[in-house]
């Protein structure tokens, strides 16, 4: 199945290490083909294979790290 791109608002990041931590955790999620988190914008963009995981799974991973996340339209 082709990957689709999803963007999420991420709250609670304080430094560049926060964005790296989120990217590293998301890269371990099956179906994630790429991820880019930016501290300045407070967002993460994920290329996701929906046959393996959903945007809800992305939010769960981010929130397990202690941040708040929500999908953007």
C-alpha positions in Angstrom: 0.0 0.0 0.0 1.4 3.5 -0.8 2.3 5.7 2.1 0.4 8.8 3.0 1.7 11.9 4.6 0.2 13.0 8.0 1.1 16.1 10.0 0.7 16.4 13.8 0.9 19.3 16.2 3.3 18.4 19.0 3.3 20.3 22.3 5.8 20.1 25.1 9.1 20.0 23.2 11.8 22.2 24.7 15.0 21.6 22.6 16.3 19.9 19.5 16.9 16.7 21.4 13.1 16.4 21.9 12.5 16.4 18.2 15.2 13.8 17.7 13.7 11.6 20.4 10.3 11.8 18.7 11.8 11.0 15.3 13.8 8.0 16.6 10.7 6.6 18.4 8.5 7.0 15.3 11.1 5.3 13.0 10.7 2.2 15.1 6.9 2.1 14.5 6.1 -0.4 11.7 4.8 1.3 8.6 6.6 4.6 9.1 8.6 5.3 6.0 9.9 8.7 7.1 9.4 11.3 9.8 10.5 14.9 10.4 9.9 16.7 13.6 10.6 20.4 13.9 10.9 22.2 17.3 10.3 25.6 15.8 7.0 24.7 14.2 6.0 22.3 16.9 5.0 19.7 14.3 6.0 16.3 13.0 5.3 15.0 9.5 5.1 11.3 9.0 5.0 9.2 5.9 2.9 6.3 7.0 1.7 3.0 5.4 -1.9 2.8 6.7 -2.0 -1.0 6.2 0.5 -1.3 9.0 -0.4 1.5 11.4 -2.7 4.5 11.8 -2.3 8.2 12.7 -3.7 7.2 16.2 -0.6 5.0 16.6 1.6 7.9 15.8 -0.1 10.0 18.5 0.2 7.2 21.0 4.0 6.9 20.5 4.5 10.6 20.9 2.3 10.8 24.0 4.2 7.8 25.5 7.3 10.0 25.3 5.5 12.6 27.4 4.5 15.1 24.8 1.0 16.0 23.6 0.1 15.3 20.0 -2.9 15.9 17.7 -3.5 15.4 14.0 -3.6 18.5 11.8 -6.0 18.7 8.8 
